Amino acid sequence: MICDICRNLRSDMFEAEVVHIVSRKDLIKSAEAGCKTCIFIREARKAAATNFANPLSIEKPMLLLTKNAENSLIQIQSSHNSSNTWSLDAGQLEVFAHYSDNAQAAWPGVGVAGNVSENNLSDEALALAAHWLQSCIKSHPNCGSASKKRLPKRVLGLSATGNQIRLYETKHASEIYATLSHCWVSVRPLTTETSTLEERKAGIPVFSLPQSFQDAVRVTRKLGIPYLWIDSLCILQDSPKNWQEESAAMQEVYSEAIVNIAANTASDSTQGLGTIRTNSLRAEQVGKPRKGIRLWFRRSSENTPSGKAHRPIWCQWNEEPLRTRAWVFQESILSPRILHFSAFELAWECSGGLRCQCTLGERQVAGWHLSPHPKLESVENSTETWSRLVTAYSNLSLTFEADKLNAIAGLASRIAQSNKKKYVAVLWVEGLPYCLYWNISYGSKVRRITGEFPSWSWASVVGTISIGYNGQHLKSPHEMNLQAKNIEFEHAIDGIPSKSQNGVLEASCYLSKVTVKKGYVVTPVGLEDVLVSPDMGNYSEFRDRDIYAIIAFLDFLHGGYIRPGNRVLCLLLRPFSRALGEGHYFKRIGRCNFPLSAFDEESALKSQFKRTDIRLV
């Protein structure tokens, strides 16, 4: 017999994402009449009112029951009435059957899930991690196989047990290995330098490692992986040459690893991976088993940042220290599999989806992930992808600003391999001139990085970057567009410069001297009210300077339609004295655009902007 109140939580009677409204009085009456499911809901709410550090109110007259479409878990909230959603509790209950039971026989409408362990390093948690790894290897061809790969130049050899590990010079040997992503920031971790290289090769006592490294060794061993790569120990920290070589190889290091271990919560290497969680996160069994099957409940909310309730990992990733670091951005995208050690739970991420302790099924979550063979064959795809990557990357933090190119070079190499195009100094040569038309987002705190990067590169400023081109431009180039002739850098390895203060972009372009008025408008050839977008967010770089505009490109994506020649998009420059030879040297200081319709004909535009060879620095 189907209960009219709870519908027995049956899948065929309980549509996903459809709110089922229940009177609290009717629920109590049905429970007293003997409905086992109503009894369970009543008892779970009673327990939640007393067992949680932040008790759940059970006095509101209405209950809202909802089935999650992705995992079939029943969620229960309270309300003052059936129409006012603003009166809902801040938290809600989540009902599930434990995956270790044959739950479908007794509760076919209730989703299956698991308890979140109190410690990420418990035997139960690490056994689940090993299960995720093997399941991914068997079921996800896009995540790559478990075949042996060429090892990085140095790795840590672990052995299955023992109190000592050692740094191993691989000499191009092949084997599976794991990587560790961790924060440096305030505390410098244990490192390898030229003077300690032989000592590290002789052996490193595990107890001498900082806690995050000790935990990573334990996790790697539990997963049955013989080698571990940790940047601070496997790269010579006092050797600029080795740093440059290893930075250029980051693409291979992370993409060839069988799994990446991510220390999400630790702000430095001393804090470890084993988060101890409070009792308020614990799931509890309630009521009597039905056919030997237990039902559980826990406090759940995707919108409660207090830590008093369970929150799925995808709701709080960006709040954790590791996700704010620029180096980790490419590490997480390049890695085929990631084991997340989060404050809230252990989780697994791969191109197949996201898994966590709280649920069993895979959830597709919007985010960045490059499978071993990304579909980036065309320049249009790679430039649009690169634009979005740059915007996300520019929001992240670096300890050393000089690393700004190195920290994303692995991603650039990966995309370059996919479409066999040339990448230089955080832009695509084939994507010029559109890659040059970047700007700082409104409201972003901006400053110029002095003496590290050329002014025409977005790496020269600190702030949130957006790149103002669309892939459609690549299909309709105009002869008045800027044409790059040569790009030169010093200290470059495989086209990836470490510091590019000597970066020179030689180009042929249309140039005109312009005036910037007090109202911060540029008036090229008589045009009025053309707004300037200064690179610094202010006009400090414009004062007492001769200002020039060069045409970057014509065409503009407007209202979803390409209108050829609709607008003229320009970079604003100031002359730069340079003792490197003859020629017109300029530094970029901003950008602007104006309608081509201001000129009667395209020839009128050409009469005001003259084709010139320049050098941007």
N, C-alpha and C positions, 0 to 999 in steps of 0.2 A: 504494500500500500504506500502510495506516494504522499508525503506530508505536504500540505499546502503552504506551510510556513517556510521550511528549509529546503523543500524539494529533494530531500535526502542527499543533497550535494551531488546529484547524478549528472554526468556529463551531457546526457541527452535531454535533461530537463533544465539545464543551467547554462545558458549561452555565455560565451566568453565576452568580456567587456560590457555586458548588459547589467546594469545595476538592479538588484532585486531588493526591494524595500520591505522591511519587516518591522512590525510593531514589537517593542520590547515586551509589552504585556502579553501579546499573542505568543511570542517565543517561550516565555515562562510557562504559560498555560499549556502549550504543546509539550514542553518538557515534562511537566507534571502529569500529563496524560500518557507518557511513556515513550515519546519519540526519541530514539537513541541519538540521532544527529542533533536535534534541538538541545538535548541534555549536554552533548559535547560542547556546542557553541556556548551554552549558558555557563558551563563549568570553566571553559577556557577564559571567558570574560571575567568571571569571578577571580580566577587565579591571576589574571593580568592586573586586576585592581589592587592586588596585595603583594605580588611577587616581584614587581618591577621597581627599580629605583625611581622611575618617573611613572607612577601608576596611571592606568587607563581608566577614564571615567566610564561608569556603567549606568549612570542615572539618566542619561538622555533617552527620550521616549522612542526614537527610531533607530533601526539598524540598517545599514546599507551593505549588502553582500555582493561582491564582484569576483568573477573568475578571471585571473590573468590569462591573456590569450597565449602567451609564450610558454608558460610552464604549468598552467592549470591549477596553480595554487589559489585557494580561496582567501580573499581578503575581506576583513570585517571592519567597518567604521561606524561611529555613532554620529547622530545628528539630532538637532532639536525638532526638525520637521523633515518632510520628504522632499522639499523643494529648495531649501536653503543650504547649498553646499558650503557656504562660508562658516557654517556652524559645526563642520566636521572636526573631529579630534585631530590634533597635530600628528598623531601616530595611528597605526592600525594594526590589527592582528593578522597574521598570515598562518593559514592552516595547511598542514601537509602530512603525508604518510612517509615514513622513513624508507629510503631506498633498499635497506637490508631486508625488509619484509616483502612478501608477495601481496602488495597493497591492493592491486587491482581487483582481487577476488572479493575483498570485503568493502572497499570504498572506491568503486570504479570512477566516481566523479571527482576524486581528490587527487591533486598532483603529487608527484613523488619528489622528495628533496632530501637534504641531509643536514646534520647539525654543523654549525660553524665551530671548529675546534677552538679551545681557549688559547692555544699556542700554535703559531704557524709551523713550528718545528716538531710537533708531536708525531709519534709514529703513524697515527691515523692520517694526519695531514700529508706526510711525505709518501705514504703508501698511495694516497689518492693522486698525488703529483706524478708518481711513477706510472699509475694507470692512465692518466691523461697523456703522458708522453707516448706510451705504447699504442694507445688508441689513435692518436694523431698519426703516428708512423704508418699504421695499418690502413687508416681510413681516409687520409687527406693527401692525395698525390701532389697537390699544388704546394704543400708545405715542404716538399723535399723528402728524400729517402734518408735512411739511417746509415748509408754507406760511408766508409771512411773518406775523409777529406784531407787535403793538404793542410798540415798544421801551420799556425802562425810561426814567426821566427823563434819565439820563445813561449813556452807554456809551463804551467805548474803540473808536475807529475805527482799524482795523489797516492796511488796504490789503494787497494780495497780497505785497508785498515792501517793503524799505526799513528804514532804521535809526531811524525815528521813528514814533510813534503819537500820537494826540491824543484828549483828552476831548471828547465830542460831546454837545451839548444836543439831544435828539432831537425835541422839539416834536411828539410823538405820531406820528412816522414809523413805518413798518412794515418789518421786515426780520428775517432769522434772526440769532440771536446765541447765544453760549455763556456759561456762568457758571463761575467758579472757586471751589471750596471749599478753604480753607486755614486753618492755625492762626495765631493771633496770639500768644498766651501771652507768652513771655519777650521777644521782639523785636518792637517795633512796626514794621509794614511802611510802605512809602511811602504817604502819604495825600494827600488833597485837603482843604484847608480854605478858608474864605472868602477868605483872603489869597492863596491860590495857585490859585484857580479859573481866573482868566484865563490864568495861566501854563500850566496843564494843557491848557486849550483851544487854546493856541497850538501846543503840541507837547511830547512827552515823548520824549527819546532812549531807545531800547530798552536801551542799556547802563547807563542810570541806574536801571533797575528792579531790585528784588531778584531773585535767581535763579529763584524759583518763578514770578514774574510774567513774566520773560523766557521761561521754558520754556512757560508757558501761551499766550503770544503765538505762539510757534513752532507749538505743537500746533493752535491755532485756525486759523492760516493753512494748515497742512497739510490740515486738514479742509475747507477751502474756505469758512470762515465769516467774514463781514466784520467782525463786532462781538464784543466780549468785555466782560462785566460783572464787575468786581472790587469788592467792597464798600468797601474802604479808599480806593479812587480815585474811585468813582462816587457816594459819599455824602459830604456835607460833614461832616467829623468834629468840627468845633467848633460845629456848629449843632444844638442839641437839637430844634428844630422840624423840620429836614430829616431827622434821625434818626427821629423819630416818624413822619413821613410815609412814609419808605422802609420802616420796620419794618412798617407796616400794609400795604405793597404787596409784601412778600416772597413772598406766595403767588403773585402774578402773575409776579414776576421769575423764580422758579425753575421754575414749572410751564410757562411759555411759552417758556423757552429750549429750543433744539433738543438741547443736551447740556450736562451738567455735568462739568467737569474736576475730579477729586478728587485733591488732593495728600496721599494717605494717609500716606506715610512721613515727610514733613517736619514737624518740630515748630515751625518758624517759616518765614517767607517767604524766608530766605536759603539754604535747603537744596536747593531745586530739586526737579524731578520725575524727573530722570534717574539712577535708582539703578544703580550699577555692581555687578554680581553676581560672585561668586567662581566659579572654574572648577568647583567641586564641584556647581554647579547645572546644568552643561552636559550636554546629551545627547550621547552618542557613538555613532558607527556601529561595528558590529562584524561580523566575518565578511565573506564575499564576497556581492555582490548576487545575488539570485535573479531571473532574467528581467529584469535591470536594476533591480530594486526593492531598496532598502536597508532594513534593519531597524536600529532604534536602541534604546538602553536609557538609563535614567537612574535615579538614586537617588530613591526616592519614599517619603514617609511622611506621613500626616495627623496623626501624633502626636509628631513630633520637632521641638521648638522651637529646636533648636540652630543652625539656618541651614545645617547641613551637608548638607541634602537638600532636594529640591524638595517644597514643600507647596502644595496647591491654595489659592487665595486665600481661599476661604470658611472655611478652618480658622484663619486668622490675622488676619482683619479687625479684631477687637476688640483686638488687641495693638498696633495702629498708632495714632500720636498723634491723627490726624484723627478717629477714631471715638470718642474720649473727650470730644469737645467738644459742648456743648449746642446751640450755633448750628447745627452741621453736621447735627444730628439731623433737623430739618425740611427742610434743604436736600436731604438724600439721599432723603427720602420724597417730597417735592414734585417733584423733577426727573424727567422722563419717561425720561431716559437718563443713565447715569453712566459715564464713562471713568475707571477706577481706576488710578492710578499707585502701585502697591504695591511693597514691598521685594522680593517674590518674583516678580512678573510683572505684565504689563499685563492688565487685565480689563475686561469690559463688562457692565453691569447695566442691565436694563430690565424692564418688566412681562412680557416674553416669556421671561425667564430670565437666566442668567448664562453668559457666555463668557469664556474666558481663553486665553492663548497656549499653554498646555500641552495643551489639548484643543480640538476643533473644535465639538463638539455643545453645545447649550444644556442647562444643568443648572438645575432648579428648586430654589431654596434658600429655606428658611423665613426670612422677614424682612419688613420693612416696605416697601411700595411702593404708592403710590396712583396708579392709572392716571388719565388725564384725566377719566374719568367714574366715580368710585368708587360702589359700591352701598351708600350710606349714607342712603338716603331715610328710613328710620324712626328715631325717637328711640332705640329699643332698640339698633339697630345702632350708631348714632353714640356713645351713652353707653358701651357696652361697648368699642368701639374706643378711645374717648378714655381709658377707664380703663387699658387696656393701654399706650397711648402715654405716659400720665403716669408709669406705673411705670418704663418704659424711660428716659424723659427725665430722671427725678429722679436717676438714677445718674450723670449726666454733669456735666462741669465748666464753670463760667462764670468768666471773668476778672472781670466786674463783676456782683455779685448783683442789682443793680437791673435787669439785662437779663432776668431770669427770665421775665417775661411776654412781652416782645418776642421772645425767641428761639424761642417756640413759637406766636406769634400767627398766623403764616402757615398753620400746620397747622389751627388753630382756624377761621380764615376759610374754608379749603378745605372742611372738614367742614360748616360752617354753610351754605355755598353749596349743598352737596349735598342737605341736608334742610330748608333754608329755616327753620332754627331760630335762636334767639338765644343768642349766646355772650357771657358777661361774666366777666372776671377768672378765666380758666382753669376755668370750670364752665359747664354748660348750664342755662339758666333752666328749660327744659322738663324737665330731668333732676333738678331739685330735688325733694325734699330729699336724694336718694340721693348726689348729688355731694358733699354736705357731710360724708358719713360716711367720711372718709379716715383713714388711720392710717400711722404710721411702722413699717416692717418691723422685726421683732426683730433685734437685733444691729447695727442701723444707727447710725452716729454722727450725733447729732442736735443742732442748735442753732437757735434762733429768729433770723430775719433781722430786726433791729431797725429799726423805722421805715420799712419799705418797703411791706409788704403787710398786708392785714387778717388777723386771727388765724384767721378762718373759712376762709381760702383755703389750700390745700396749699402755695402758693408762699411762705407765711410761714415755712416751716421748711426746713432743709437736711437731707436724709436720703432714704432709699429709700421712696417713697410707694406705698401701695396704696389703692384706693378700694373701699369695702365695699358695693357694691350689685350687683344682677344685673338684667338687662333685664326679667326677669319681674315685678319690683316695679312697673314702669311700667304693667303691664297690670292690676294689682290695688291701686290706691291706697286708702288708708284715711283716713277723715275726721279721725283724730287725727294724721295726718302734718303736719309743719311746712308752712306755706303762705307762700311768699315774696310780699311785697306791693310791694317796691321795692328796687332796687339802685342806689346812687349812687357815682360816682367823679369825682374831679377829674383833669384832664390826660388825658382819654380821647379817642382818635381812632377813629371807627368802632367804639366799644364796647371797644377794646383799650387799657386804661390802661397808662402807662409805669411810674408809681409810684402805688400805690393805698393809701397810709397813711391817706387820708381815705375809704376805701371803707366804706360803711355798707350793711348788709343789714337791711332792715326786714321783720319776719316776724310772723305770728300762729302761736303754738305753745302746747303744754301744758308748763307749767313747775312745778318743785317744788324747794324747798330741800332739800339732802341733806347728809350728813356723811361725811367721809373719815376713817377710823380709822387707827390706827397700823399696822395690818396692810395698809394700802393697799387696803382694800376700801371700796366705797361702800354706804351703807345707806339707800336711799330708802324712806321709809314702812315701816320695820321689816324690810326685806329684809336678809339677811346674806350675806356671802361673794360679793358681786358685784364682780368684778375691774375695776379701773380701768386704762385704757390712756392714760397721760399723753402728751401731744404731745411733750414734751421727753425722754421716756425716763426721767425722774426726777420727783420731786414738788416741785421748786423753785417751781413756779408755784402750788402748792396751799397753801403754808405761810401760816398766819395770815390766811386768807381765808374769806369766806363763799362756799360752793360751791352752785351750782344745776345741776339737770339739766333739759334740755328734750328732749322726744320728737322725734327726727328722723323716724322712720317705724316702722310696724309691718309685720310679715311678715318671714319669714326663709327663705332657701333652705337646706334642711337635708336631707342624704342624697339629694339629687337630686329632692326633692318639695317643692312649695310647701305650707306649712301656714299658712293665714291666721291672723294674730294670734299666731303661735307665740312670737315674742320681741318685746321692746320695745327699740329701738335709740336710745340717747340721746347727746347732746353734753353735756359738762361745761363750765360757764362760771363765771367770776368777775365781779363787778360792776366797772364801769370808769367813773371820773369823767370827765365830758366837758363842756366849756363850749360846746356847740353847740346848746343848747336843752333842753327838758324831754324826759323819756322814760327808759326802762330801757335803759341801755347795758351791754353785756357783752362780754368777750373769751373766746374759746374756749381751753381748756387741756387738754382730753382727751375721752375718750368711754368709754362702757360699754354693756352690754346685759344684760337679765335676762328670765326667762321670764314670759310673761303668765299662765301657770298659777299663779303665786304669788298672784294675785288671784282671788277666787271668780268675779267677773263683770267685764266690761269697765267697768261703771259704777263699780266699786270703784277702778279705775285712775283714772277721771276725777275721782273725789272727792279723790284725792291730788295729781293734776296739774291745775292750773287753766289754762284758756285765757287767754293774755296776749299783748299786743303788745310786742315787744322790738326792740332795735337791736343787731346784732352788728357789732363794729368790729375 
